[in-house]
Amino acid sequence: MVLRRKGTNHAARLSFFFVLLAALLVLFDRAQAAVFCVDTTDALQSALNVAATNDEDDTIQVVQGTYLTPGSQFLYLSQEKFSIILLGGFTTGCQSRVLDPTNTILDGQNTNRVIMIDRAAGSGDIVFQGFTVRNGNASGGWQGGGGLCFGGAAKSTGNYTIDHNIFSGNSTSAYGGGLWGGSDLGITYIHNNLIVNNYAEIVHGAAGITSNGTAYITHNTVSGNSSGDPGGGFRLWASNIGSISNNIFFGNSEADLILESPNIVVLNNDIGTLEGTPGTGSAGNLNVDPLFVGPEDFHLRSDSSLIEQGVVSPTGGLSATDIEGNPRVMGSAPDIGAYEFLLRVYPKEGTIGTKIVISGSGYGKKKGKVLIGEVPLKIRKWRDYSIRGVLLKVLLPDSYDVTIQPKEADPIVIEKGFSVKLPEIDSVDPTVGSAGDKVTIRGLFFGTREGAVTLGGKKRRILTWTMDPKTGESKVRVVVPRGLTPGPHELTITNEVGSATTNFTLE
C-alpha cells in the first residue's frame, strides 16, 4: 500500500488547476477578435497582412474614401481557421457607419484585380460588405474575378457573405468579370449587390459562383455585363440545394442567368434570358423591362412591375435593408432587385442648367409645381411617377428642400433633396503656356449659361463653354492674353452661383 499525504494531493491538484487555467487563458487570448480601423491604402493592406497570420477572428473597418490598389491587388491569403470581416462606410476614427457602398471605393486603376480574399488551406467565415469595387483588371492566364476573387480550400466549412456592394467596370481574361469564387462545404450568400458593366473575356461577365455546399443569391441587380463568349450574365453552380430569389438579371449579353446544376430553386426574379433548368419548386419569375430610372441609375421607376413582387421570406433569409441601407420592405412585399423603390431626386447636386429627375408616385397627370428651396423648377415633363425639370434660376451654394406640389394631392417635401454647387476646376491643359495659346479648363458645375474667365485679373474671350446638364461635367476653352508678365497667374471661372480659381504659369 502506498500512502499519500493529504496536503501533497491538494497541492498537486492546485498546481494542475493553475496550469490548466494558464492554458485556457492563452487559448482565450488567441481566440479574441482583432478590430482594425483603416483610412489609407497602405493601412488597409497592412491590416489584411496582420489578419492573415494573427490567429484571431478579425474585423477591418474601412473609413469612407477612395483606395487605389497598392501596386497590385489588395490581398488576404490565410491558412488560419478564423473569420475575416471587411466593412466599408465608417466615418473618421470609425466612430459610426453609413451603410452605402458609394462612400467607400476600392479601385483597381484598370491594371490590377481589386481584391482577393483566399482561405488557401484554412477555413472560417468571410464577410465583405459596403464597398464599390471598380476598374479591376485581372488578365494573363487563369485570372477569375476582375473585381473580387474569394474562396476557400477543399473541405472548408466557412460561410461566405458578399452583400451591399457595387461591382462596376471590372474585367478579366477568364471568368467572372465582377466577382468569382465560392465555398466548398459552407454556405455562400450573395445579397443586395449591384453588378453592372463588367466584362469577362471567356464567360460570366457579371459573376461566376461555385459552391460545393449551398448558395443563396438574393436581391441583386445584374445588368449591362458582357463576355467574349455567349453568357455575359450571372452563373451559379451549387452541389446542394441553392436558391435564387428576388433578383434582376436583365440586359446582359446573351444569357442573363446561367444555371449549371439542376437543383437550384429560382423564385420571383426578373430574368431576360435563362440558360439551364431551374430546380423543382421554382415559380413567380418574370421577363419584363425593369424600368430603371436611367442608363446609369438602377433604381426602379415608380411604374416598374417589379415593385412589391419579391418573395416575402426567401430561403436564405431577407436582409433588413436594401443596398443603400433603406428598409428592405416598404410595402406589402419586397421589391425585386438591389434597391427598394422610394422617392428620390437625381442628381442630388448641380447648378444653373442642371436637369433634375424626381421619381416617385401619386403626382397625378396634371402638371403641378416643384420648388428648390423657394425657387421654381422649370418643368419639362410631368408624369404620375416621374417629374423632369431644369434649374434655371439662381440659388446660393447650399442644400435645399425639394417641394413637390401636385394639382390634386398634398405637397411632398424631400428634406435637403438638392444641393447647389460652386464651380469646381479639375484640370487645366496646358498649365504652362505663352500669349496666344489655347487653354482648356475642365471641371464640374460651370453652368449651361456662359459666365466669365479671368487670367491675371484680365477678362478673357471665351471660345467654348459647355456643361453636361445631367452630370455637371464641364469644359471651357480660352486664349492666353498678351501683356501679362511671365510667372504664375490666377485663373478664375465665374458663373451666376460663384467662382473657382486655380493657377496658370505664363512663360
N, C-alpha and C positions, 0 to 999 in steps of 0.2 A: 504494500500500500504506500502511495505517495501522498504525503501531507503538504497542503499549500496554506500559507498564511493568508488570512482574510485581507489584511492590508495590501499585500502584494497583488492579490487578484484585483482589488479595487483600483490600485494604481495602474495596472496593466490595461484595465478597461477604460480608465480615464485617458490614458495615453492614446489608446486606439481611437477614442472619441475625437480627440483634438486633431489627430492625423486625418481622420475622415472629414471633419469639419473644414480643415485647411484645403483638402482636395476638392470638396464641394464648392468652397469659396473661389478657388481657381477656375473651376468649371463654370460657375455662375458668372464670374468676371469675363470669361472668354465669350459667353453667350450674350453679353449685353449688346444692345443695339447702338451703333455709332450714327450720329447725325452730323452732316456737313452742310454748311451754308456757303454757296459759292457765287461769285459775281464777275469772274473773268474766265476766259478760255483756259488759261493755264491752271487756274484753281479747279475748274471742272475736271480736267484730265487728271490732275493730281489726286483729287478725291476718288476718281474711278480706279486709279492705281492702288491707293491705300485700301479701298474697299475690297479689292480682288484678293488681298492676302492677309487681312487682319483678323480672320476667324470670328467675325461678328455679322449679325444682320445689320445692313447699312441703309440709311436713307440720305439721299443727296437732294437738298433743296436748292433750286436754281433761281436766282434773282432775275426779275424781268429785264430783258435786253436782247441783243443780238450777239451770238457766239459763233465766230468763224472757226472752221476746223483747224486744228493746230499743226499745219504742215501735212498731216494725214488725217484719217478718220478719228473721231472720239472712240476710244476702245476700252471695254471692260472684258477681260479674259480671266476666268477664275475656275479653279478646281475645287472650291470650297462647297460645303453643304449649308450655305447661308443665303439669305434673301438679299436682293438689291432693289431698292425703290428709288426711282428718279422722278421728281416732281418739279414742274415749272410754275411760274406765276407769282413768285414771292416778292414782296416789297423789300426795300433796303434793310439789311440786317435780318431778313427772314422773320420779321415781326408779325406779318399777316400774309394772306394769299388771295389772289384773284384768279379763279379758275376760268381762264380764257386763253386758248393756245396762241392767239395772235400776239400776246405780250412777251412771249419767250421763244426766241427763234434760234435754231441750230442750222447753220448754213454751210454747205459743202463747197461753195465757190465754184461749182461746176467742174471741179478737178478731183474730188475725193468722195467716197461714200461718207455720209454724215456720221453715222454711229453704228457700232457693232456691240451687242451685248451677248456674250458667249459663255456658257457654263463649262465648256470643254468636258472634263471628266467628272465635274461636280454636279450638284443639284441644288434646289432651292427655288423660291418664288422670284419672279421678275415682274416689276410694275413699271410702266413707262407712261406718264400722264402729264398733259398740259403743255405740249410743245408744238411749234411749227417746225417741221423738218423739210428743208427745201434745198434745191440746187445741188443735190448729191449726184455723183457720177462714179459708179463702180464699173470699171472697164478692165479688160485684159483677163483672159482665161475664164474660169468659172467664178463670177462675181455676182451673186444674187443680192438683191436689196440695195438699190441705189441710195435710198434714204435711211432705212433701218434694216439691219440684219440681226435676228435674235434667235436663240435656241438653246437646247440642252443636249447633253450626251445620251447615249443609249441607256435605258433603264432609269433615267431621271424621273423623279416623281414631282417635280416642281410645277406650280401653276403659273401661267404667263398671262398678264393683263396689259393690253395695249389699248388705252382709251383716252378720249378727249384730246385728240391730236389732229393736226393738219399735215398731210404729206403732199407736197406740191412741187412740180418741176424737177423731179429726180429721174435718173436714168441708170440703166445697167446694160452690160454686154450679154447678160444671160437672162435670168428670170426675176420677176417681181421688181418692177421699176420703183414703186413707192416703198414697199417693205416685203421682206421674205423671211420665213422662219417657221417655228412651231416647237411643240414639246414632244417628248417621247411617250411617257406614261402619265403625264399630268393633264391639266385642263388648260386650253388656250381660249382666252376671252379677247375678242376684237370688238370693242364697243365705242360708239359715239365718235367716230373718226371721219374726217373729210379727206378723201383720197382722190386727187384731181390732177390732170395734166402731167402724168408721169409716163415714162417710156421704157420698154424692155426690148432689146434687140432680138430676142428669141420670142418668148411669150409671157403673158401675165403682166401687162404693163402697169396695172394698178398694184396687185399684190398676189403672192403665192404663199399659202399657209398649208403646212403638213402637220398632222397630229396623229401619233400612234395611240393617243388617249382620246379625249373628247374635245370638240371645238364648238364654241358658241359665238356666232357672228351676229351682232345686234345693233341696229340704229346707226349704220354707216351710210354716207353718201359717196358713191363711186362713179365718177363721170369724167369724160374728156381724156381718158387714158388710152394709150395705143401701144402696138408692138410690131416688130418686123414681120412676124408670122401671125396668122389669124389667132385671136384670143387675147385682146388687149385689156380685158377687164380683170375680175377678181376670181382667183382659182382656190378651191378648197379640197383637200383630201383628208379624210378622218377615218381611222380604223374602227373606232367605237361610234356610237350614235352621236351625231352632232346636229346642230340646228342653225338655220339662217333665218332671222326674223326681223321685220320692220326696217329693211334696208332699201336704198335706191341704187340699182345697178342700171345706169341708163346713159347712152351717148358715148360709149367706149367703142373702139374699133373691133369689128367682127363680133365676137362673143362678149357679152357684158358680164355673165356669170358662168364659170366653168366648174362643174362638179365631177370629180374624178374618183368618187366612191359612191355606191348606191344606197347608203344608209343615212343620208343627210336629209333631215326634215326641213322643208322650205315653206315658211309661213308669212303671209301678208307683206311681201316685198313688191317693189316696183322693178320689174326685170324687162329690159328691152329685148335682148336675145339670150337664150339659155342653151348651154351645151352640157349634156349629161341628163341623167334621170333622177328627179327628186325622190326621196325615200317615202315609205308608207306614212300616211297622215299629213302629207303636205297639202296646203289649201290656202285660199284667200289671196293669191298673188295676182298682181295687175301688170298690164303692159300699156302704160299711158305716159304722155309727156308730163314730167313732174311739175312743169311750170315754175321754173326758178325765177327769181326776181331779175337776174341779168346774166350775161355770159360769164362773168367772174364773181357773181353773187349767188350762192347756192342755198339761200333761204327760200322758203316756199312762198309763192304768191297766195293771196287770200282765196283765189278761185281754184287752187290746186285740189285735185280729187284725192290727194294723199293725206289731207288733214283729218285727224281722228280716225284713221283707218288701220292703225297698228294693233298688234296683239297686246292686250292689257297685261297679261302675265306670261311673257315669253320664257321658254326653257332657258336656263342660264341666268335668269334674273333681269330686272329692269332697273337701270340707273335712276337715281333720284333727279338728275339734271341732264340737260342736253349738252352739246359740245361747248356751248358758251357759258354754262353754269346756270341757265334758266331752268325753272321747274320742268321736268320732263312731261308731265301730263297737265295740259292747260284746259282740257275739255273732258269729254266722256271717255276718250281713249287717246293713247299717244299718237302723234303724227309719225308717218313713215319718213325715215332719213335721219341725218345727224342733228338737224335743227327743229325745234318746236316753233310753230308759227306764232309770231307776236307782232304787235305794232312796232314799226321801225322807220327811221329816216336814213336815207342813203344818198350821197355820202354824209358823214357826220360833221364834216368841216369843209369850208370853202370860202369864197369871196364874191365880189361883184361878177355876175355872169355864170356862176355855178348852177348847173342843172340838178335839181333835187327830186328824188322819188320817195314818196311816202306810201308804204304798204300797210294794209290793214283790212278792215271790212266795215260795212254799215255806213259808208259815206253817202249813199244814195246816187241816183242818176243825174240829179240837177246840180250844176256847179255851185259850190259854196266858196268859202274863203280860207286861206291859210296865212297865218301871221308868224313871222320870225321875229320874236320879241313883239314890237308893235308895228313892224314894217310888213306890208302885204307881199306875199309871193305872187309873181306873175304866173297865173295858171295856164298851162299849155294843154293839159288833158286831165279830165276828171272822170273817174270810174268809181263804182261802188267799192272796189277792192284796191284801187291804186290812184294816186294823185301825182301828176308830174308838173313841175313848175321851174321857174328861173328866178334867181335873186338878182334884181336889177336896181334896188335902192340901197343907199349907203348905210352901213352899220359900223360902229366902232368894234375893234377886236374884242371879243368876249364870247361866252356861251349863253345861248338864248333858248327860252322855252319856245316850242313849236305848238301853235294852237290851230286845230282844225275846226272849222265852223261849217258843218253841213247845213243844207237848206231845211232838212226835215228831221234833224236829230240834235241832241245836245252837243255842245262843244267838247272836244277831246284835247287834252293838254299833254304833250310829251315834254317833261321837265328836262331842261338843258339838252334839248334834242339836236341842236345845231350850233357849231362854233364858227365864228367869222375869224379868219386868219390874216395876219400881216403877210406881205410878200416874203418869200424865202429864196435866197440865192444859193444854188448848189454848186455851180461851176461857172468859170469864165474861160473862154478859149479864143485867143491865147491870153495868158496872164501878163505877158510882156510884149510890147509892140511899139510901132512908130506912128507918127501922124499919117492919117490916110488909111491905116489898116482897118479891116472889118473885124469886129469883136462880137462873139455870140455868148449871150448870158442865158443860162438855163436854171430853172428852179421851179417853185410852186407858188400858186395863188397870185400871179401877176394881174389877173383880171382880164376879162374879154374886151374891155374898153381901154384904148391906148392911154397910157399915162406919160410919165416923163423919165428921162435918163440924164443924169449929170455925171461928168468926169472932171475932177479937179474943180468943181464948182461951176463948170460951164455946161449949159444945156446942150444936149446932142440931138442931131437929126436921127430919127428912128427909121430904119429900113424896113423891119418887120416886127410885129408884136402879136404873139399868139398865146392862147391858153386853151387846153382841152377842158371844156365845161363840165365833163364828168369826173375827171381825175385830178384836175388842177395843175397838171404838168404844163410848164410854160417855157417860152423861148422868145428872146428879144435880140435883134441884131442892130448894131450902131457902128458909126465910123469914128475913129480916134481923131480928135480935133487938132488943129495946128495952134501954135502959140503957147503950149504948156512947157514948163521946164522939165528936163529929164528927172526921173525918180518916181517914187510911189505917189499915187493919187487916189482919192476916194472915188469909187464908182457906185452910184446910188440909183436904185429903181424906186419910183414913187407911183402909187395909184391912189384911188379915192379913199382907200382904207388906211394906208400908211406907207412906210418906206423900209427898204433893206439896203445895206451897204456892205461892200467888200473893197478890195484893193486891186488896182491895175498899175503896172510899172511902165513908164514911158522911157524908151531908150534914148 
